[in-house]
Amino acid sequence: MLERWQDRRLRAMPKPGTDVRFNVLGPLQVVSDGAMLPMGGPKKRAVLGYLLVHANNVVATSQMIKVIWPQGAPSTARKMLQNTVSWIRGLLAERDLAPSCALLTHSPGYLLRVDESMVDLLRFERLARAGREALADGRRAEATRALREALDLWRGPALEDLTDTGITWPRLAALQEQRLTTLEDYLEAEIAAGRHHEHVAELDELVAAEPHRERACRLLMVALYRCGRQVDALRAYQRTRKALMDDLALEPTRELRELETRILAHDVSLRPVVEPELRLTLSGAAHVRPAPTVETVPDEVPAAGRAGGESVAAPPRPTASTGERKLVSILTTSFDLGHEVDPEDVDDLLADLAAAVRAEAELAGGTVVCCTGSAVQAVFGVPRTDEQDMLAAVRTALVVRDRFAAREDADPLPVTVRLSVNTEEILIKTHGAAPQVVSPAIDTCLRRVWSLPPDTVWICEATRRSGGADLIHDPVPYSTHTGPPLWHATGLRGDPPYPVDIARPPLVDRDHDLIILQEHLDLVVRRGRGRILTLVGEAGMGKSRLVLELARLIRRSPDRAKVLRTGTVHGLRTATADPLTALVASWAGLSHGCTPEEAEAKVTAAVSGLLGEGSAARSLTSGLLPLFAPGGRVRGGPDVGAVHAAVVDLLTGIAGELPVVLVVEDLHAADEDLLRFLGLLAGRVAAIPLLLISTARPQLVSRRVCSRASTTMTLDRLTDAAVRELWGSVLRREEEGDGAGLTPELFDRIGGNPMFAIEFARQRLHEPDGAPQGRLPARIYRVIAATLDRLEPEEKEVLKEATLVSGPIVPDTVAALGCRTVEVVRGCLDGLARRHLLVRELDGRGYTFAHPVIRDVAHAQLPKATRSGADRRAGALRAC
């Protein structure tokens, strides 16, 4: 398999160019025009890696021989080193990199002269240095931005692929120390800015992984104290003191001891400092930066492109009532009470029925927007879009159907229920209170549901297509007389994470990535020590699918490892949505909806089967049962530490019988509770055979530093050939790689994203004449919309306004269109670039959208009134 993958990569490799990057902050990579180059054997990689970590410094030949062959060099070592140097020079010459990069012979050895922009280590050192200088000068916002960019460059321990072969260079240990120091600098800047709540879990992880770092402990203590958790802050101090005494026979420094005393005394100086009001100068006039919650507009807006900073009067800012367009799923429920119900009972009965539907809908993340007579309607996707809104709506409909079917057996009053789920575009307006839904679809769904057969969940075609393989429905649609056909939904194939046996399109162009996952598992099995792998990629890049393929391979050899999965279950607020509860429930074989008594019995039996009947089993069972308390456990409550420790002990016990692969989905969306648990697990992972695989989107900033055994792996976009192959498989073409219908414009919209390719192909399969007005597939829309809804409100508005700009996105132009100050817009654009929604242009002055689909979704959310208002402002600016 490996040879086949290498051959394919070599055939698909782009022609040599000058865009070459050397990456050492993680496994060694040489990236040319976006493609990774094959690096040869470990000795070649070691020579290049050693030169790169000492870039722009002379390295003696004798020193290189000593570090490349630490156990003793062969007699041909010098000749082998010269051959490798020739190979590296050929690599550089082939890509015409002089004078930016050259390997020179320089007594007493070699000098790799390379431009700073070409090596991630050199960029990291420059950014970290700039961040520290800004922090020392009190420029915290600038410091945070630089330090965060520096930390983002790390993909795992430096030259991790070489350290796995036994190489231990002092320089690598020094780099790890630089990384941790930079992380501490970043966290100090964040806490000083008052963002202590956001970083408690991250500091918990860092202190658990590095128990002797007193600065990390100090930051954690301050953050906990400012969160009102004085007891936890003191416990953090005691843990660090114990680690120092037990391991090093040292007392904490005076600074840390004094901090404990100040916390005990509730020293007022530990409270967060309130930022003074910032004043900006724009176009020669002073303006006050508006507070985020105040709808104010500067008196003047700079005229884009005019000299001398001349200004024009700012047109009125569009009010919040213009709203936002959203794609939502509408659950409509109608009750028929028959003719035998006493009129006096109708009102109370309808109120009870409506309350039951409301409870189920809100539990699944829905918002009730209509409760009229015998009908109740809930919208899923308001006020925030979630990727699983459609599945949550269908799941709720099925629960309501089953709930009232069971009621009929116990209640003599006849109640018939009709249910439908429709996926529609609506307008959401907010007037400072609850969101208001504006759409004729609400009334249309209500009228149609009354004519549908009862006790059945009916879904529209858009809902069926959006659900894909996750929905179970009758193969033949139901023809109605009042509208398009509907489908009878009978169930779901399971909440994420999905079962491994669902039929899905083939995995293409991921052979090498799958091999890397297998190699990590092999290391865990062979060494009996755990590893942590963070799988990073944009939404739809196939992170979960890749893990599923690993699970399939493990299923073929069940004695090799046991796979456990958990993560964020989107759109659910039930107890089973708690990742730790779901993890233990899956292991113990608990069914959905079981009672606390049934859960206790099954967990007790499962733990006894693992550990026997002794005190250890009773203690572990006692620690796990709060997960299944009535109403769900209190996450972050007083027993949280005991629950986390119990789950870690459970995983340790399972791994004692068979190595464990623990998959945590959507780490970027994890809450503080899950992050604290993972921090605790990371501190123990080196002692147990467990491979912890987390999937995350690029928005994950610096949570990666949680263990010395951690690695970050980024999934690349598919090649054009792989997109054609995937497209053809979805369209059921017999000939491999048939790209019928794949226009250049569609290639651009797919952008090498596997999920986008699959969804656009399914759209073509169901709509061969093309979607009206280039409509996006619903699943793609939801994924991007959910990402946009996680942004800060002002960032989201700026992104939508940027879709109105033709050409490069420049802060001045967006500020003029949106009636904001240039500084505010520049800060928002920088933040959007850090979240990988925008890409900075090479000249550094403007931005473009990271993917055309991001622009499509953001633009589609703009109401017509906002678009026309922006057009008027653009006309006014041009007229000046």
Secondary structure by P-SEA (a helix, b strand, c coil): caaaaaaaaaaaccccccbbbbbccccbbbbccccccccccaaaaaaaaaaaaaccbbbbaaaaaaaacccccccaaaaaaaaaaaaaaaaaaaacccccbbbbbcccbbbbcccccccaaaaaaaaaaaaaaaaaacaaaaaaaaaaaaaaacccccaaaaaaaccccaaaaaaaaaaaaaaaaaaaaaaaaccccccaaaaaaaaaaccccaaaaaaaaaaaaaaccaaaaaaaaaaaaaaaaacccccccaaaaaaaaaaaaccccccbbbbcbbbbbcccccccccccccccccccccccccccccccccccccccccbbbbbbbbbbbbbbbcccccccaaaaaaaaaaaaaaaaaaaaccccccccccbbbbbccccccccaaaaaaaaaaaaaaaaaaaaaacccbbbbbbbbbbbbbbbbbbcccccccccaaaaaaaaaaaaccccbbbbcaaaaaaacccbbbbcbbbbbccccbbbbbcccccccccccccccccccccaaaaaaaaaaaaaaaaacbbbbbbbbbcccccaaaaaaaaaaaaaaccccccccccccccccccccccaaaaaaaaaacccccccaaaaaaaaaaaaaaaccccaaaaaaaaaaccccccccccccccaaaaaaaaaaaaaaaaaaabbbbbbbcccccccaaaaaaaaaaaaaccccbbbbbbbbcccccccccccccbbbbbbbcccaaaaaaaaaaaaccccccccccccaaaaaaacccaaaaaaaaaaaaacccccccccccaaaaaaaaaaaaaccaaaaaaaaaaaaccccccaaaaaaaacccaaaaaaaaaaaaaaccccccccccccccccaaaaaaaaaaccaaaaaaaaaaaaaaaac
